[in-house]
Amino acid sequence: MKTLTCLLITFGFSCTLIAQFKQGSYTQFGVSVPLKENINRDDEDTNWLTPNGLSLKFGEGIHFNRTVAIGLNSGIDWIASKKLVVIPAFANLKLGMKVGKEDFLYLQPAYGKSIVLGRGNLHGDYKKISFGYEGIEGFALFIELTQYGFSLYTPEKVTSISLGLSSTSFTKRVKNNSNLP
């Protein structure tokens, strides 16, 4: 009972704090490339990592001063080495830290469900975490770790590490203080 009371009091105070933020909405589009180890790397002149597919994500949500954002997203992930095409649907929480006048470092965990196309009834959880740098116009460079909630040929779950770019369009809600119709 004490825990529930503490949570309700904390929620009550946090609602008044969130109401002071400049709330708005955002739309985000991201493109990333999953990477894998280059198994043909024989000498020091070749790359350690090679591209392993393509991921496209789109989402919308609300933000508070661009430092905290909550959104719903979907997209398509293609992992070439595993011959997988996955459709994720997930919610994310974006936590940003201002590092310049309009620049942010952000951490973005996400959780949802993933469905594999063309593999029967293969589906599972979808977990990802992104770390990135977002500039003044909403363009960001990020690294992302993704885990799909299913296995293919081994007991380990399918995972990928990706590098990507995203574009976020922020809008702020303007409060109308006048009582005029």
Secondary structure by P-SEA (a helix, b strand, c coil): caaaaaaaaaaaaaaaaaaacccccbbbbbbbbbbbccccccccccccccccbbbbbbbcccccccccccccccbbbbbcccbbbbbbbbbbbbbbbbcccccccbbbbbbbbbbbcccccbbbbbbbcccccccccccccbbbbbbccccccccccccccccbbbbbbbbbbbbbccccc
